[in-house]
Amino acid sequence: MGFQGLTGFGGGATSLSVAGGAAYPPDSFWVRLFEKGDWQTEYTEQIAGDLEGNVYMSGIRYSAGGHGYKGVSIIKVDVEGALSWQKVQYSNPTGTSMENLTLCPIQDGTAVYTAGQSDFGLNITKWDSSDGSELWTKLMGNSSANNKIMFFAKVSDGSPISWGTNYSPGSGIMFLTKFDSSGSQTWMSGITGSDTSVNPDSNMQPKIDSSGNIHTTAYQQYSGTKYCGVLKHNSSGTLQSATDYLLGTDEDMFRDIAVDSAGNKYILFSFKAGSAPLYRGGIMKVNSSDVIQWQKEVYNGVDSTTITPMQVDVTSTGEMIARFFDWKTNMAIIFIRFQADGTIVYKREFKLASGGLGAYNGTMQLNRNDNIIFNTSTTGTVNMIMGQLPGDGSLTGTHGNYEWNDATSITVGTYSGWTKQASSIFSSTSSAMAMSALTTVQEENNVTTSTLEVVD
């Protein structure tokens, strides 16, 4: 059963001018629900769009449609939200696990990459965007199931850049790597720290600035304190700068990062609130020299629940939209739009009138017109949801089982906990993982029942 009665979003389609004076067609707004059917759970992972207006969603499908423990799920819809194709990828022989954690479409709409982890190691696949056929799959490194590619950066050409973790040397290192269109590595750069494993947060999407520099966050537990870092690599993968920040406990964490045209960076963070094991979220701006400009705390008004920061992206006008997850009753996704000085433009929540949303499922990006594309999962039956909503925050209201309204219970206040450190515990290190063809995987059509509600 799909969601019914989603109406009233019309009139909010937006478009924007792009380089060279061109403009993209205005977007429609829609939500699509995918029912899991009679197989096991299917969780959403990443959402991404291309400049043709297509939207792609990746996920992890338990049982892989009867082909083993876990498999890769990938779905494409077109600019109107109409289903183009859906695929499931699994190992052969069956019985092993493949987990898709990220995807990256080529911006001209010709191909899309997926990557993740498996029982046989890191893997990356290139798909033909027109029909979802597999072009190639490569294995990276050895067979360690702990190694993983977590996220791709949004790139304009056919050479994806990804980050992940490599535990093959013993303690884990974070790595960045760039592939060419045939799946060969162009370069790989590792990050290590002063003590235990270096970890990037699972919500962190590397961001590329106008000069091709790559911006990421990382954290490491060191001497009882969690050090959080902002890292900058150039387009060749060479570390340019690493800046550390401390809040003072072992529970604090940097999550996603975004960068504007002036080199300012916007960092989502979480921190422990009081003595209970509960966390709040926030956002911090640092300038191009990594000097703190402002910090904001996001709070839902209930001390016994948590706010989880997830993703942040910058609009073409230099504002930013951040996604949080609110763990209150009828759990909601929170979208907050900020001006560059930290002034709030709006606070919105997307939730179900009946039922809850999965806390850690799904991501957010801004599409070619600065509108919000996102995905999530329902609780209970765990159906997948993907959608496109107005980036200007318009068209609020209750629409069938969807609610897109002002987030009146969310407050954003001044915060001052983070301090910049004089030196960094993070440094570059060599990292190398050989590439080889992976032939023990197969793909087939992933048939699910899905319901599209066109809303413009």
VOZA-847110 format. One line per 3 residues: their letters; for each residue x, y, z of C-alpha. Coordinates in pm, 1 decimal, always signed. Layout:
N
a) X Y Z ~ ...
This chain:
456
mgf) +0.0 +0.0 +0.0 ~ +145.3 +333.2 -103.6 ~ +102.2 +671.4 +58.3
qgl) -216.2 +836.2 -60.3 ~ -346.6 +1189.0 -90.8 ~ -16.2 +1375.4 -125.3
tgf) -135.8 +1698.9 -278.6 ~ -84.2 +2068.2 -235.1 ~ +289.3 +2089.2 -305.4
ggg) +234.2 +2252.7 -645.1 ~ +345.0 +2604.3 -730.8 ~ +681.5 +2576.2 -559.7
ats) +894.6 +2453.1 -846.2 ~ +1218.1 +2644.8 -871.9 ~ +1509.9 +2676.3 -1111.0
lsv) +1828.7 +2875.6 -1105.1 ~ +2081.8 +3021.8 -1344.7 ~ +2404.5 +2832.7 -1389.9
agg) +2743.0 +2908.3 -1538.7 ~ +2722.8 +3042.6 -1892.1 ~ +2376.7 +3186.7 -1844.1
aay) +2191.8 +2856.1 -1888.6 ~ +1906.5 +2757.4 -1662.2 ~ +1774.0 +2417.5 -1564.3
ppd) +1404.1 +2343.1 -1603.1 ~ +1202.9 +2388.4 -1283.1 ~ +1156.8 +2084.3 -1061.3
sfw) +842.3 +1904.9 -966.6 ~ +808.9 +1781.0 -611.0 ~ +727.6 +1422.1 -533.4
vrl) +773.0 +1135.1 -291.4 ~ +804.2 +769.1 -386.1 ~ +752.0 +476.6 -149.7
fek) +906.5 +132.7 -214.5 ~ +747.0 -160.5 -34.8 ~ +980.1 -438.7 +71.1
gdw) +739.4 -717.1 -27.8 ~ +788.3 -1064.5 +117.2 ~ +1169.1 -1056.8 +138.9
qte) +1374.5 -937.3 +429.6 ~ +1453.3 -578.2 +521.6 ~ +1587.3 -328.2 +266.3
yte) +1757.5 -16.6 +403.2 ~ +1828.8 +305.1 +220.8 ~ +2181.8 +442.4 +207.2
qia) +2271.5 +732.4 -25.1 ~ +2074.3 +963.2 -254.7 ~ +2230.2 +1161.9 -541.4
gdl) +2121.8 +1348.7 -852.3 ~ +2272.8 +1442.1 -1187.8 ~ +2239.9 +1752.8 -1403.9
egn) +1974.4 +1583.3 -1617.6 ~ +1745.2 +1582.5 -1313.7 ~ +1764.0 +1206.6 -1253.5
vym) +1777.9 +1088.3 -892.6 ~ +1949.9 +768.4 -774.2 ~ +1914.1 +580.1 -447.1
sgi) +2133.3 +303.5 -308.3 ~ +2052.5 +57.7 -34.9 ~ +2129.1 -270.6 +135.0
rys) +1886.3 -554.1 +71.6 ~ +1882.2 -840.0 +319.0 ~ +1854.7 -1178.8 +143.8
agg) +1936.5 -1000.9 -185.6 ~ +1614.9 -1132.7 -333.4 ~ +1698.2 -1487.2 -228.6
hgy) +2067.6 -1466.9 -320.6 ~ +2256.8 -1460.3 +5.8 ~ +2282.2 -1263.2 +327.6
kgv) +2300.6 -905.7 +193.6 ~ +2302.4 -752.4 -152.1 ~ +2327.6 -417.2 -326.6
sii) +2012.6 -226.9 -417.5 ~ +2019.1 +62.6 -665.9 ~ +1723.5 +259.1 -803.5
kvd) +1692.9 +535.9 -1063.1 ~ +1399.9 +771.4 -1112.0 ~ +1377.1 +1046.9 -1371.4
veg) +1321.1 +1419.5 -1328.8 ~ +947.8 +1366.9 -1266.9 ~ +1005.3 +1089.7 -1013.0
als) +899.7 +818.8 -1258.5 ~ +1076.7 +487.8 -1203.7 ~ +1345.7 +419.0 -1466.9
wqk) +1493.1 +95.9 -1329.0 ~ +1588.3 -87.6 -1012.2 ~ +1859.4 -348.6 -970.5
vqy) +1992.0 -585.9 -708.3 ~ +2354.9 -704.9 -711.3 ~ +2470.2 -1009.9 -518.7
snp) +2763.5 -1245.9 -482.6 ~ +2783.9 -1572.7 -671.9 ~ +2807.8 -1827.3 -519.2
tgt) +2539.1 -1705.8 -285.4 ~ +2564.4 -1689.8 +92.3 ~ +2811.8 -1405.0 +128.1
sme) +2744.4 -1041.9 +202.0 ~ +2765.0 -729.9 -18.0 ~ +2672.8 -392.9 +130.0
nlt) +2631.2 -88.4 -89.9 ~ +2715.1 +223.8 +110.3 ~ +2740.1 +497.1 -151.9
lcp) +2675.5 +594.3 -511.2 ~ +2790.1 +867.7 -747.6 ~ +2625.7 +951.9 -1081.3
iqd) +2826.7 +1110.6 -1360.3 ~ +2666.2 +1452.0 -1392.9 ~ +2584.2 +1416.4 -1764.0
gta) +2359.6 +1122.6 -1676.6 ~ +2554.3 +854.3 -1866.1 ~ +2670.4 +631.8 -1580.0
vyt) +2655.5 +582.5 -1203.9 ~ +2903.9 +426.4 -960.9 ~ +2825.7 +228.3 -645.5
agq) +3069.2 +107.4 -381.1 ~ +3080.1 -47.1 -36.4 ~ +3210.1 -347.2 +153.8
sdf) +3166.6 -722.0 +133.1 ~ +3291.0 -1047.4 +276.9 ~ +3552.3 -1047.7 +0.9
gln) +3664.8 -684.2 +44.1 ~ +3605.5 -337.2 -94.4 ~ +3419.6 -323.8 -423.0
itk) +3317.2 -61.8 -677.9 ~ +3074.8 -104.2 -970.1 ~ +3001.7 +113.2 -1272.3
wds) +2648.6 +96.7 -1413.9 ~ +2503.0 +221.4 -1741.7 ~ +2259.5 +490.8 -1632.4
sdg) +2027.0 +436.2 -1927.8 ~ +1921.1 +82.6 -1834.9 ~ +2104.8 -14.6 -1513.5
sel) +2325.8 -273.8 -1679.1 ~ +2654.6 -349.6 -1503.8 ~ +2960.3 -224.1 -1696.0
wtk) +3226.8 -354.7 -1458.9 ~ +3292.6 -443.4 -1094.2 ~ +3634.2 -412.1 -931.8
lmg) +3778.2 -545.0 -606.6 ~ +4007.2 -310.1 -415.4 ~ +4268.4 -444.7 -175.6
nss) +4251.2 -772.1 +13.3 ~ +3955.4 -970.7 +141.4 ~ +3911.0 -790.6 +475.2
ann) +3542.0 -739.3 +544.8 ~ +3626.9 -444.5 +772.7 ~ +3760.5 -231.1 +488.5
kim) +3494.4 -14.2 +332.7 ~ +3425.5 +268.0 +91.1 ~ +3175.8 +491.8 +268.8
ffa) +3097.9 +790.6 +45.6 ~ +3169.6 +937.0 -293.6 ~ +3217.0 +1308.1 -345.3
kvs) +2987.9 +1476.8 -597.7 ~ +3204.5 +1512.5 -909.4 ~ +3138.5 +1675.2 -1246.0
dgs) +3325.1 +1423.3 -1460.7 ~ +3354.1 +1047.2 -1486.1 ~ +3632.7 +1015.1 -1228.1
pis) +3478.9 +952.9 -884.2 ~ +3655.4 +1040.1 -559.0 ~ +3570.1 +839.5 -248.5
wgt) +3675.6 +803.2 +111.9 ~ +3683.7 +494.7 +325.6 ~ +3870.0 +304.2 +593.5
nys) +4146.2 +46.4 +554.7 ~ +4215.8 -185.9 +847.2 ~ +4462.6 -405.8 +661.3
pgs) +4770.2 -238.6 +820.0 ~ +4631.8 -315.4 +1169.2 ~ +4486.4 +0.0 +1319.4
gim) +4257.1 +169.7 +1073.4 ~ +4354.4 +455.3 +847.1 ~ +4121.8 +682.8 +655.1
flt) +4186.4 +705.4 +283.1 ~ +4083.0 +914.1 -15.2 ~ +4111.2 +766.7 -362.3
kfd) +4030.3 +876.2 -714.7 ~ +3930.6 +634.8 -990.9 ~ +3925.8 +682.6 -1365.0
ssg) +3630.5 +578.9 -1579.1 ~ +3768.6 +225.6 -1622.6 ~ +3803.5 +166.0 -1247.3
sqt) +4179.0 +213.5 -1222.6 ~ +4313.4 +419.2 -934.6 ~ +4450.9 +761.8 -1024.8
wms) +4580.9 +820.5 -672.1 ~ +4527.2 +716.0 -311.3 ~ +4604.0 +919.9 +0.1
git) +4593.4 +794.2 +358.3 ~ +4535.6 +976.2 +688.3 ~ +4670.4 +848.6 +1018.2
gsd) +4674.6 +988.0 +1371.5 ~ +4876.0 +978.4 +1693.2 ~ +4714.5 +677.7 +1857.4
tsv) +4425.5 +451.0 +1758.7 ~ +4236.1 +421.7 +1433.1 ~ +4134.2 +734.0 +1241.4
npd) +3764.6 +734.8 +1167.0 ~ +3551.8 +943.8 +934.1 ~ +3186.7 +964.9 +1033.9
snm) +2949.7 +750.5 +830.7 ~ +2745.4 +1061.0 +737.3 ~ +3040.9 +1256.3 +597.5
qpk) +3031.3 +1327.5 +223.2 ~ +3360.1 +1474.2 +89.9 ~ +3305.6 +1812.7 -70.1
ids) +3502.8 +1955.6 -362.6 ~ +3552.9 +2331.7 -394.7 ~ +3584.9 +2537.4 -712.9
sgn) +3962.7 +2479.2 -720.7 ~ +3927.8 +2102.6 -697.4 ~ +4035.0 +2077.8 -333.7
iht) +3867.9 +1800.8 -133.3 ~ +3737.1 +1876.6 +218.2 ~ +3663.8 +1609.5 +478.3
tay) +3630.4 +1560.3 +853.4 ~ +3779.0 +1288.3 +1074.5 ~ +3807.7 +1198.7 +1441.6
qqy) +4037.0 +995.8 +1664.3 ~ +4032.7 +889.9 +2027.9 ~ +4359.6 +1010.6 +2180.7
sgt) +4456.7 +1013.5 +2551.2 ~ +4092.4 +987.7 +2659.5 ~ +3973.7 +1274.2 +2439.5
kyc) +3816.8 +1269.5 +2096.8 ~ +4006.1 +1493.3 +1854.3 ~ +3802.2 +1614.8 +1558.2
gvl) +3978.4 +1732.9 +1244.6 ~ +3906.2 +1928.6 +926.9 ~ +4123.0 +1805.3 +639.6
khn) +4197.2 +1956.4 +299.0 ~ +4355.7 +1768.5 +8.6 ~ +4434.8 +1913.6 -331.2
ssg) +4306.3 +1766.1 -657.1 ~ +4605.9 +1530.0 -669.7 ~ +4528.6 +1386.3 -325.6
tlq) +4808.8 +1564.1 -138.5 ~ +4720.3 +1676.2 +213.7 ~ +4727.7 +2057.4 +229.3
sat) +4609.1 +2123.4 +582.8 ~ +4476.0 +1950.2 +894.6 ~ +4316.3 +2147.7 +1176.7
dyl) +4201.4 +1998.3 +1506.7 ~ +3919.0 +2108.9 +1734.4 ~ +3835.9 +1995.2 +2086.6
lgt) +3521.8 +2006.3 +2295.6 ~ +3673.8 +1814.6 +2584.1 ~ +3508.0 +1472.4 +2613.4
ded) +3534.3 +1135.5 +2443.4 ~ +3180.2 +1161.0 +2305.4 ~ +3203.0 +1458.4 +2067.7
mfr) +3218.5 +1410.8 +1693.5 ~ +3240.2 +1597.7 +1362.8 ~ +3003.6 +1465.9 +1101.1
dia) +2940.8 +1611.8 +755.5 ~ +3109.3 +1915.0 +598.7 ~ +3023.2 +2164.0 +323.2
vds) +3228.8 +2439.5 +159.8 ~ +3118.1 +2760.8 -13.6 ~ +3275.2 +2955.7 -299.9
agn) +3484.5 +3166.3 -57.6 ~ +3637.8 +2861.0 +108.5 ~ +3429.4 +2884.7 +427.0
kyi) +3343.0 +2546.5 +574.5 ~ +3027.4 +2441.7 +756.2 ~ +3065.9 +2144.2 +988.8
lfs) +2790.1 +1940.1 +1148.3 ~ +2876.3 +1807.4 +1493.6 ~ +2724.4 +1611.7 +1779.2
fka) +2805.2 +1643.1 +2147.0 ~ +2704.3 +1480.5 +2472.4 ~ +2439.3 +1677.5 +2659.8
gsa) +2465.8 +1645.0 +3038.8 ~ +2521.6 +1321.5 +3225.5 ~ +2277.8 +1107.0 +3029.3
ply) +2404.2 +920.7 +2720.8 ~ +2211.1 +1158.3 +2495.8 ~ +2340.3 +1380.0 +2223.5
rgg) +2255.2 +1707.5 +2058.8 ~ +2354.9 +1835.8 +1721.8 ~ +2497.7 +2158.0 +1593.3
imk) +2665.7 +2338.6 +1307.7 ~ +2986.6 +2541.2 +1304.9 ~ +3133.2 +2778.5 +1047.1
vns) +3508.7 +2815.9 +999.6 ~ +3671.7 +3042.4 +743.2 ~ +3922.9 +2942.5 +475.5
sdv) +4198.1 +2950.2 +742.4 ~ +3991.0 +2718.4 +966.9 ~ +3926.1 +2993.7 +1224.1
iqw) +3589.4 +2951.5 +1398.8 ~ +3331.8 +3213.0 +1294.0 ~ +3025.3 +3090.5 +1479.8
qke) +2874.3 +2780.8 +1641.6 ~ +2506.8 +2686.4 +1675.9 ~ +2331.9 +2424.8 +1889.4
vyn) +2019.0 +2244.9 +1766.2 ~ +1779.5 +2125.7 +2037.5 ~ +1437.0 +1962.0 +2026.0
gvd) +1317.8 +2073.2 +2371.0 ~ +1319.3 +1722.6 +2521.1 ~ +1616.8 +1638.0 +2742.1
stt) +1551.8 +1264.8 +2721.3 ~ +1587.3 +1241.3 +2341.9 ~ +1861.7 +1293.5 +2089.7
itp) +1916.2 +1514.2 +1783.5 ~ +2147.2 +1351.4 +1528.7 ~ +2319.1 +1571.3 +1266.0
mqv) +2343.5 +1400.3 +929.8 ~ +2428.1 +1603.3 +616.2 ~ +2486.0 +1962.4 +507.3
dvt) +2507.1 +2112.1 +157.8 ~ +2563.0 +2466.0 +27.5 ~ +2328.2 +2639.3 -216.9
stg) +2442.1 +2833.2 -521.8 ~ +2367.2 +3155.2 -329.0 ~ +2599.3 +3066.6 -41.2
emi) +2337.4 +2956.2 +210.7 ~ +2333.4 +2607.0 +354.5 ~ +2070.2 +2342.2 +425.7
arf) +2140.0 +2089.0 +700.6 ~ +1958.5 +1763.3 +774.9 ~ +1913.2 +1638.4 +1133.4
fdw) +1716.8 +1349.4 +1278.1 ~ +1482.7 +1412.8 +1572.8 ~ +1432.5 +1106.8 +1794.3
ktn) +1112.0 +1230.4 +1955.1 ~ +780.3 +1047.6 +1922.8 ~ +686.0 +1021.3 +1552.1
mai) +1049.5 +1058.6 +1463.3 ~ +1112.8 +1328.4 +1205.0 ~ +1376.1 +1449.0 +961.0
ifi) +1463.5 +1812.4 +1031.4 ~ +1582.8 +2045.9 +755.3 ~ +1725.5 +2383.7 +860.6
rfq) +1834.3 +2650.2 +614.6 ~ +2095.8 +2899.8 +734.3 ~ +2238.1 +3216.7 +587.5
adg) +2617.7 +3245.9 +580.6 ~ +2616.0 +3445.7 +907.0 ~ +2417.8 +3174.7 +1088.9
tiv) +2077.0 +3344.1 +1062.4 ~ +1798.1 +3091.7 +1024.3 ~ +1593.2 +3109.1 +703.9
ykr) +1356.0 +2826.9 +801.5 ~ +1318.7 +2509.9 +1006.8 ~ +1113.4 +2229.7 +851.3
efk) +1026.8 +1876.5 +951.8 ~ +932.0 +1584.4 +730.9 ~ +756.1 +1298.9 +906.0
las) +472.3 +1052.8 +877.9 ~ +134.2 +1132.6 +1026.6 ~ +120.5 +766.5 +1123.4
ggl) +438.8 +571.2 +1190.7 ~ +802.9 +661.2 +1235.0 ~ +1113.1 +704.9 +1023.5
gay) +1441.8 +516.7 +1056.9 ~ +1704.7 +711.0 +1248.8 ~ +2023.7 +641.0 +1054.8
ngt) +1881.0 +554.9 +715.3 ~ +1933.2 +777.6 +417.3 ~ +2107.3 +1098.8 +322.2
mql) +2040.3 +1439.6 +168.2 ~ +2186.4 +1642.3 -117.7 ~ +2080.7 +1956.4 -302.4
nrn) +1996.1 +1896.7 -666.2 ~ +2077.7 +2106.2 -972.6 ~ +1816.1 +2366.0 -868.7
dni) +1908.3 +2376.0 -498.4 ~ +1602.0 +2171.5 -408.9 ~ +1624.1 +1892.1 -151.7
ifn) +1657.6 +1529.6 -258.9 ~ +1651.9 +1283.9 +28.5 ~ +1581.2 +925.0 +123.1
tst) +1482.7 +744.7 +439.6 ~ +1313.2 +428.4 +563.2 ~ +1001.9 +365.7 +767.0
tgt) +1017.5 +182.7 +1097.4 ~ +836.2 -146.4 +1148.0 ~ +789.7 -280.3 +794.9
vnm) +1098.1 -84.7 +678.8 ~ +979.4 +48.5 +345.1 ~ +1211.3 +283.3 +155.8
img) +1120.0 +644.0 +75.7 ~ +1286.1 +887.5 -162.1 ~ +1167.4 +1236.6 -245.4
qlp) +1229.3 +1583.1 -381.5 ~ +1112.7 +1880.8 -173.7 ~ +1141.2 +2258.2 -224.0
gdg) +1470.5 +2399.6 -107.8 ~ +1305.5 +2732.9 -32.0 ~ +1095.5 +2565.6 +238.6
slt) +764.1 +2648.0 +71.2 ~ +450.7 +2436.6 +32.7 ~ +415.5 +2339.0 +396.1
gth) +116.6 +2138.9 +507.9 ~ -17.3 +1793.0 +588.3 ~ -57.0 +1575.4 +279.6
gny) -208.0 +1235.0 +341.4 ~ +38.1 +1049.0 +561.6 ~ +316.9 +1304.0 +500.5
ewn) +375.5 +1613.2 +705.8 ~ +603.4 +1891.4 +572.9 ~ +565.3 +2165.7 +828.8
dat) +744.2 +2422.5 +1040.5 ~ +965.5 +2249.6 +1296.6 ~ +823.1 +2453.9 +1583.6
sit) +974.5 +2239.4 +1858.9 ~ +1329.8 +2286.0 +1729.0 ~ +1537.4 +2568.5 +1872.6
vgt) +1873.5 +2689.1 +1743.1 ~ +2092.9 +2873.0 +1990.0 ~ +2444.1 +3011.0 +2019.7
ysg) +2710.8 +2760.0 +2121.5 ~ +3076.8 +2806.5 +2215.1 ~ +3211.2 +2464.7 +2312.4
wtk) +3459.4 +2397.9 +2030.8 ~ +3811.1 +2542.8 +2036.3 ~ +4067.6 +2535.8 +1758.3
qas) +4398.6 +2369.2 +1845.9 ~ +4745.6 +2499.0 +1763.0 ~ +4856.5 +2171.8 +1601.0
sif) +4702.5 +1855.7 +1458.3 ~ +4735.9 +1489.3 +1546.8 ~ +4637.5 +1396.3 +1189.6
sst) +4897.7 +1347.3 +916.6 ~ +4929.8 +1190.8 +574.0 ~ +5052.1 +837.5 +526.9
ssa) +5104.7 +606.4 +233.2 ~ +4811.5 +389.9 +138.4 ~ +4785.2 +144.2 -147.7
mam) +4529.8 -118.0 -241.1 ~ +4556.6 -306.3 -568.7 ~ +4260.6 -318.1 -807.6
sal) +4140.6 -637.0 -973.8 ~ +3835.9 -751.5 -1167.6 ~ +3561.6 -903.5 -955.0
ttv) +3371.7 -1169.4 -1146.1 ~ +3185.4 -1343.1 -861.3 ~ +2892.9 -1098.9 -862.4
qee) +2570.3 -1089.3 -1057.2 ~ +2288.5 -838.9 -1103.0 ~ +1924.2 -866.7 -1193.2
nnv) +1608.9 -659.0 -1188.2 ~ +1492.4 -579.8 -835.8 ~ +1115.5 -593.4 -859.7
tts) +939.0 -399.5 -584.8 ~ +600.1 -239.7 -552.9 ~ +643.7 +136.1 -551.7
tle) +399.5 +423.5 -543.7 ~ +473.6 +765.4 -688.3 ~ +279.0 +1069.1 -580.3
vvd) +340.8 +1352.0 -828.0 ~ +291.6 +1670.3 -633.9 ~ +319.0 +1964.4 -871.8
